[in-house]
Amino acid sequence: MNDIRKITDLARKTVELFVTENKVLEVPNDILPEYKDKRAGVFVTIYKNGNLRGCIGTIMPTEENIIKEVIRNAISSCSQDPRFTKVSPDELNSLKYSVSILMPPEPVNSLKDLDPSKYGVIVTGQYGRRGLLLPRLEGIKTVEEQVMHAMAKAGIRLGEKISLSRFESIEYKEE
């Protein structure tokens, strides 16, 4: 357990324990103290050979601190992302992890207030569906692409009335 020095180590150890033993990681109090008393939405992204393998998160905090938010979302990312099968034990050595800690979202009135290199976007449709795209995603160069991808993730149809929010995030990524 003492080898958890970074927030990405926490995501990795959580997934490895869950996939191999079907157990939830219990973290000692002295691990990552800088996150123990802070709450935030968190996304855990898993990559395999440079390709997306899972990504699940929370826009607003649901747990008592960031550490528990990472544990919850790491398990969801490896086992509940509907786009992928569950991570298997033989994949573990080929996985890389990214953890994004989200700042609170703020509503925006115009596409001019967005920038995919700085802000993530949350698109909410008139029927309550909501799609989120993190900032700085590879292949997303324009605001229009970012909004369209978020709409598609949520199943929001073209022409449907939408509202937009933006957020900043701090991303920690394994190399």
MARZAVO-881293 format. One record per atom (N, C-alpha, C): x, z, y. Coordinates in steps of 0.2 Angstrom, whole numbers, m for minus. Layout:
x:X, z:Z, y:Y
...
REM end
This chain:
x:4, z:0, y:m6
x:0, z:0, y:0
x:4, z:0, y:6
x:10, z:3, y:6
x:15, z:3, y:12
x:17, z:m4, y:14
x:16, z:m9, y:10
x:18, z:m16, y:13
x:13, z:m19, y:17
x:8, z:m15, y:19
x:3, z:m18, y:24
x:6, z:m16, y:31
x:9, z:m21, y:34
x:12, z:m20, y:41
x:8, z:m24, y:46
x:4, z:m29, y:44
x:1, z:m34, y:49
x:m6, z:m34, y:46
x:m10, z:m36, y:51
x:m17, z:m37, y:50
x:m19, z:m43, y:44
x:m14, z:m48, y:44
x:m15, z:m53, y:39
x:m13, z:m50, y:32
x:m8, z:m45, y:32
x:m7, z:m42, y:25
x:m13, z:m38, y:23
x:m17, z:m35, y:27
x:m23, z:m32, y:25
x:m28, z:m37, y:22
x:m29, z:m43, y:25
x:m33, z:m48, y:22
x:m31, z:m50, y:15
x:m24, z:m51, y:15
x:m21, z:m53, y:8
x:m22, z:m48, y:3
x:m20, z:m42, y:4
x:m21, z:m36, y:m1
x:m28, z:m35, y:m3
x:m33, z:m36, y:2
x:m40, z:m35, y:1
x:m42, z:m40, y:m4
x:m41, z:m47, y:m3
x:m43, z:m52, y:m7
x:m40, z:m52, y:m14
x:m33, z:m50, y:m14
x:m30, z:m49, y:m21
x:m33, z:m44, y:m25
x:m34, z:m38, y:m22
x:m37, z:m33, y:m26
x:m44, z:m35, y:m28
x:m48, z:m38, y:m24
x:m55, z:m40, y:m26
x:m55, z:m45, y:m31
x:m51, z:m50, y:m30
x:m51, z:m55, y:m35
x:m49, z:m53, y:m42
x:m43, z:m49, y:m42
x:m40, z:m47, y:m49
x:m44, z:m41, y:m52
x:m47, z:m37, y:m48
x:m49, z:m30, y:m51
x:m57, z:m29, y:m49
x:m59, z:m33, y:m45
x:m66, z:m33, y:m42
x:m67, z:m26, y:m39
x:m62, z:m24, y:m35
x:m62, z:m17, y:m31
x:m61, z:m19, y:m24
x:m64, z:m14, y:m20
x:m63, z:m14, y:m13
x:m57, z:m10, y:m11
x:m53, z:m13, y:m7
x:m47, z:m9, y:m4
x:m49, z:m3, y:0
x:m46, z:2, y:m2
x:m46, z:8, y:2
x:m40, z:9, y:6
x:m40, z:10, y:12
x:m34, z:10, y:16
x:m33, z:17, y:19
x:m26, z:19, y:18
x:m24, z:26, y:20
x:m25, z:26, y:28
x:m26, z:32, y:31
x:m26, z:33, y:38
x:m20, z:30, y:42
x:m14, z:30, y:39
x:m8, z:29, y:43
x:m7, z:21, y:43
x:m11, z:17, y:40
x:m10, z:10, y:40
x:m14, z:7, y:47
x:m10, z:3, y:50
x:m12, z:m1, y:56
x:m16, z:3, y:61
x:m13, z:9, y:63
x:m16, z:13, y:68
x:m19, z:10, y:74
x:m16, z:4, y:76
x:m18, z:1, y:82
x:m25, z:m2, y:82
x:m28, z:m3, y:75
x:m35, z:m5, y:74
x:m40, z:0, y:72
x:m37, z:6, y:71
x:m42, z:11, y:68
x:m47, z:13, y:73
x:m46, z:14, y:79
x:m51, z:16, y:84
x:m54, z:10, y:88
x:m53, z:4, y:86
x:m56, z:m2, y:90
x:m61, z:m5, y:85
x:m66, z:m8, y:89
x:m71, z:m12, y:85
x:m72, z:m19, y:88
x:m73, z:m24, y:84
x:m73, z:m31, y:86
x:m76, z:m35, y:81
x:m79, z:m41, y:83
x:m81, z:m46, y:78
x:m74, z:m48, y:75
x:m74, z:m50, y:69
x:m68, z:m53, y:65
x:m70, z:m58, y:61
x:m66, z:m64, y:61
x:m66, z:m69, y:56
x:m60, z:m69, y:52
x:m61, z:m69, y:45
x:m55, z:m70, y:40
x:m55, z:m77, y:38
x:m50, z:m81, y:39
x:m50, z:m88, y:36
x:m44, z:m88, y:31
x:m46, z:m92, y:25
x:m41, z:m92, y:20
x:m40, z:m100, y:19
x:m33, z:m101, y:18
x:m31, z:m108, y:18
x:m28, z:m109, y:11
x:m28, z:m115, y:8
x:m25, z:m116, y:2
x:m21, z:m123, y:3
x:m15, z:m123, y:2
x:m11, z:m129, y:4
x:m13, z:m133, y:10
x:m14, z:m128, y:15
x:m15, z:m131, y:22
x:m22, z:m133, y:23
x:m27, z:m132, y:18
x:m34, z:m134, y:19
x:m38, z:m128, y:19
x:m44, z:m128, y:22
x:m48, z:m123, y:22
x:m51, z:m121, y:15
x:m51, z:m115, y:14
x:m53, z:m112, y:7
x:m58, z:m107, y:8
x:m59, z:m104, y:14
x:m65, z:m100, y:15
x:m64, z:m97, y:22
x:m70, z:m96, y:25
x:m70, z:m93, y:32
x:m77, z:m89, y:33
x:m76, z:m83, y:34
x:m82, z:m79, y:35
x:m81, z:m74, y:40
x:m85, z:m72, y:45
x:m84, z:m67, y:50
x:m90, z:m65, y:53
x:m89, z:m60, y:58
x:m94, z:m57, y:61
x:m93, z:m58, y:69
x:m98, z:m60, y:72
x:m98, z:m61, y:80
x:m97, z:m55, y:83
x:m101, z:m50, y:81
x:m101, z:m43, y:84
x:m99, z:m38, y:79
x:m96, z:m33, y:80
x:m94, z:m28, y:75
x:m100, z:m25, y:71
x:m98, z:m24, y:65
x:m104, z:m21, y:60
x:m101, z:m15, y:57
x:m94, z:m14, y:57
x:m91, z:m9, y:54
x:m88, z:m4, y:59
x:m86, z:2, y:57
x:m84, z:7, y:61
x:m77, z:6, y:65
x:m73, z:1, y:62
x:m67, z:m1, y:65
x:m65, z:m8, y:63
x:m59, z:m11, y:66
x:m57, z:m17, y:64
x:m54, z:m18, y:57
x:m51, z:m13, y:55
x:m48, z:m13, y:48
x:m54, z:m14, y:43
x:m59, z:m10, y:44
x:m65, z:m11, y:39
x:m69, z:m17, y:40
x:m69, z:m20, y:46
x:m72, z:m27, y:47
x:m67, z:m32, y:44
x:m61, z:m31, y:44
x:m56, z:m36, y:40
x:m58, z:m36, y:33
x:m58, z:m30, y:30
x:m59, z:m29, y:23
x:m66, z:m32, y:21
x:m71, z:m31, y:25
x:m78, z:m34, y:23
x:m77, z:m41, y:23
x:m75, z:m44, y:29
x:m75, z:m51, y:29
x:m70, z:m55, y:25
x:m64, z:m52, y:23
x:m60, z:m55, y:18
x:m63, z:m56, y:11
x:m67, z:m50, y:9
x:m70, z:m51, y:3
x:m76, z:m56, y:3
x:m79, z:m57, y:9
x:m84, z:m62, y:10
x:m81, z:m69, y:10
x:m76, z:m69, y:13
x:m72, z:m76, y:14
x:m70, z:m79, y:7
x:m68, z:m74, y:3
x:m65, z:m76, y:m4
x:m71, z:m77, y:m9
x:m77, z:m74, y:m8
x:m82, z:m74, y:m13
x:m89, z:m77, y:m11
x:m90, z:m77, y:m4
x:m97, z:m79, y:m2
x:m97, z:m85, y:2
x:m92, z:m88, y:4
x:m92, z:m94, y:8
x:m96, z:m100, y:4
x:m102, z:m102, y:6
x:m106, z:m106, y:2
x:m103, z:m113, y:2
x:m98, z:m115, y:5
x:m95, z:m121, y:5
x:m90, z:m122, y:m1
x:m88, z:m116, y:m4
x:m83, z:m116, y:m9
x:m85, z:m111, y:m15
x:m81, z:m112, y:m20
x:m82, z:m108, y:m26
x:m78, z:m102, y:m24
x:m79, z:m96, y:m28
x:m75, z:m90, y:m27
x:m68, z:m91, y:m29
x:m64, z:m88, y:m25
x:m57, z:m88, y:m26
x:m55, z:m85, y:m33
x:m51, z:m89, y:m37
x:m49, z:m87, y:m43
x:m42, z:m84, y:m43
x:m40, z:m79, y:m48
x:m34, z:m76, y:m48
x:m28, z:m81, y:m48
x:m29, z:m87, y:m52
x:m23, z:m92, y:m52
x:m22, z:m95, y:m45
x:m26, z:m94, y:m40
x:m25, z:m97, y:m34
x:m21, z:m92, y:m29
x:m21, z:m86, y:m30
x:m19, z:m81, y:m25
x:m12, z:m83, y:m23
x:m7, z:m85, y:m27
x:m1, z:m86, y:m24
x:0, z:m92, y:m19
x:m5, z:m96, y:m19
x:m5, z:m102, y:m15
x:m9, z:m101, y:m8
x:m12, z:m95, y:m7
x:m16, z:m94, y:m1
x:m12, z:m92, y:5
x:m15, z:m93, y:11
x:m12, z:m91, y:17
x:m18, z:m88, y:21
x:m17, z:m83, y:25
x:m23, z:m80, y:28
x:m22, z:m80, y:36
x:m28, z:m80, y:39
x:m28, z:m80, y:47
x:m34, z:m75, y:48
x:m32, z:m70, y:53
x:m37, z:m66, y:55
x:m38, z:m67, y:63
x:m44, z:m68, y:65
x:m46, z:m69, y:72
x:m50, z:m63, y:74
x:m48, z:m59, y:79
x:m52, z:m54, y:82
x:m55, z:m56, y:88
x:m62, z:m56, y:88
x:m66, z:m59, y:94
x:m67, z:m54, y:100
x:m66, z:m57, y:106
x:m69, z:m53, y:112
x:m76, z:m54, y:112
x:m80, z:m50, y:116
x:m87, z:m51, y:116
x:m89, z:m57, y:119
x:m94, z:m61, y:116
x:m96, z:m67, y:119
x:m100, z:m66, y:126
x:m99, z:m72, y:130
x:m103, z:m72, y:136
x:m107, z:m79, y:136
x:m113, z:m78, y:139
x:m117, z:m85, y:140
x:m114, z:m89, y:145
x:m114, z:m96, y:143
x:m112, z:m101, y:148
x:m118, z:m106, y:149
x:m118, z:m109, y:155
x:m124, z:m113, y:157
x:m122, z:m121, y:156
x:m116, z:m122, y:155
x:m113, z:m129, y:155
x:m108, z:m130, y:151
x:m107, z:m136, y:148
x:m101, z:m138, y:144
x:m95, z:m138, y:148
x:m95, z:m138, y:155
x:m89, z:m138, y:159
x:m86, z:m131, y:158
x:m90, z:m126, y:156
x:m87, z:m119, y:155
x:m84, z:m118, y:149
x:m83, z:m123, y:145
x:m80, z:m122, y:138
x:m74, z:m126, y:138
x:m69, z:m124, y:133
x:m63, z:m127, y:132
x:m61, z:m125, y:125
x:m61, z:m130, y:120
x:m59, z:m128, y:113
x:m52, z:m126, y:112
x:m48, z:m127, y:117
x:m41, z:m124, y:116
x:m41, z:m117, y:118
x:m46, z:m114, y:122
x:m46, z:m107, y:124
x:m51, z:m103, y:122
x:m57, z:m106, y:121
x:m63, z:m103, y:119
x:m66, z:m105, y:113
x:m69, z:m100, y:109
x:m73, z:m102, y:103
x:m80, z:m103, y:106
x:m85, z:m106, y:102
x:m92, z:m107, y:105
x:m97, z:m105, y:100
x:m102, z:m102, y:103
x:m108, z:m100, y:98
x:m114, z:m104, y:101
x:m117, z:m108, y:97
x:m122, z:m112, y:99
x:m129, z:m109, y:95
x:m134, z:m108, y:99
x:m140, z:m105, y:96
x:m146, z:m110, y:98
x:m149, z:m112, y:92
x:m154, z:m117, y:93
x:m161, z:m113, y:95
x:m166, z:m117, y:96
x:m172, z:m114, y:98
x:m176, z:m111, y:93
x:m174, z:m112, y:87
x:m177, z:m108, y:81
x:m173, z:m102, y:78
x:m168, z:m100, y:82
x:m164, z:m95, y:80
x:m158, z:m96, y:76
x:m157, z:m102, y:74
x:m151, z:m104, y:70
x:m145, z:m103, y:75
x:m139, z:m101, y:72
x:m133, z:m100, y:76
x:m127, z:m102, y:72
x:m123, z:m106, y:76
x:m117, z:m109, y:73
x:m111, z:m107, y:78
x:m105, z:m105, y:74
x:m100, z:m103, y:78
x:m94, z:m107, y:76
x:m89, z:m109, y:81
x:m83, z:m112, y:80
x:m78, z:m108, y:83
x:m72, z:m106, y:80
x:m67, z:m103, y:83
x:m63, z:m108, y:87
x:m59, z:m105, y:92
x:m55, z:m109, y:96
x:m49, z:m112, y:93
x:m46, z:m117, y:95
x:m39, z:m119, y:93
x:m40, z:m122, y:86
x:m45, z:m125, y:84
x:m46, z:m128, y:77
x:m43, z:m134, y:77
x:m39, z:m136, y:72
x:m36, z:m142, y:71
x:m41, z:m147, y:70
x:m40, z:m153, y:74
x:m45, z:m159, y:74
x:m50, z:m158, y:79
x:m51, z:m153, y:82
x:m56, z:m152, y:87
x:m53, z:m152, y:94
x:m54, z:m158, y:97
x:m50, z:m159, y:104
x:m55, z:m159, y:110
x:m61, z:m160, y:109
x:m66, z:m160, y:115
x:m71, z:m155, y:114
x:m74, z:m153, y:120
x:m80, z:m149, y:120
x:m86, z:m151, y:116
x:m87, z:m158, y:117
x:m92, z:m161, y:113
x:m91, z:m160, y:106
x:m85, z:m162, y:103
x:m84, z:m161, y:96
x:m85, z:m154, y:94
x:m83, z:m149, y:98
x:m84, z:m142, y:96
x:m91, z:m140, y:95
x:m95, z:m142, y:100
x:m102, z:m140, y:100
x:m106, z:m144, y:95
x:m104, z:m150, y:93
x:m107, z:m154, y:88
x:m106, z:m151, y:81
x:m100, z:m149, y:80
x:m98, z:m145, y:74
x:m101, z:m139, y:73
x:m102, z:m135, y:78
x:m105, z:m129, y:78
x:m113, z:m130, y:76
x:m116, z:m135, y:79
x:m123, z:m136, y:78
x:m124, z:m138, y:71
x:m119, z:m143, y:68
x:m120, z:m145, y:61
x:m119, z:m139, y:56
x:m115, z:m134, y:58
x:m114, z:m128, y:53
x:m120, z:m124, y:53
x:m124, z:m124, y:59
x:m130, z:m120, y:59
x:m136, z:m124, y:57
x:m136, z:m131, y:56
x:m141, z:m135, y:54
x:m146, z:m136, y:60
x:m143, z:m136, y:66
x:m147, z:m137, y:72
x:m147, z:m145, y:74
x:m153, z:m147, y:74
x:m154, z:m155, y:75
x:m152, z:m157, y:82
x:m150, z:m163, y:82
x:m148, z:m166, y:89
x:m155, z:m166, y:93
x:m155, z:m165, y:99
x:m161, z:m165, y:103
x:m164, z:m158, y:104
x:m162, z:m154, y:99
x:m165, z:m147, y:99
x:m162, z:m143, y:105
x:m167, z:m139, y:108
x:m164, z:m135, y:114
x:m159, z:m130, y:112
x:m154, z:m129, y:115
x:m149, z:m125, y:113
x:m147, z:m120, y:119
x:m144, z:m115, y:117
x:m140, z:m111, y:122
x:m133, z:m110, y:119
x:m128, z:m109, y:124
x:m121, z:m108, y:123
x:m118, z:m102, y:125
x:m114, z:m99, y:121
x:m110, z:m94, y:123
x:m102, z:m95, y:121
x:m98, z:m92, y:124
x:m91, z:m93, y:123
x:m88, z:m86, y:122
x:m82, z:m87, y:119
x:m78, z:m80, y:117
x:m71, z:m82, y:117
x:m66, z:m78, y:118
x:m59, z:m78, y:117
x:m58, z:m74, y:111
x:m52, z:m76, y:107
x:m50, z:m72, y:101
x:m43, z:m72, y:101
x:m40, z:m67, y:97
x:m33, z:m66, y:96
x:m33, z:m68, y:89
x:m28, z:m73, y:87
x:m28, z:m75, y:80
x:m21, z:m73, y:78
x:m21, z:m70, y:72
x:m15, z:m68, y:68
x:m15, z:m73, y:62
x:m9, z:m76, y:61
x:m9, z:m81, y:56
x:m3, z:m81, y:51
x:m3, z:m81, y:45
x:3, z:m81, y:41
x:6, z:m88, y:41
x:12, z:m88, y:41
x:16, z:m94, y:41
x:17, z:m97, y:34
REM end
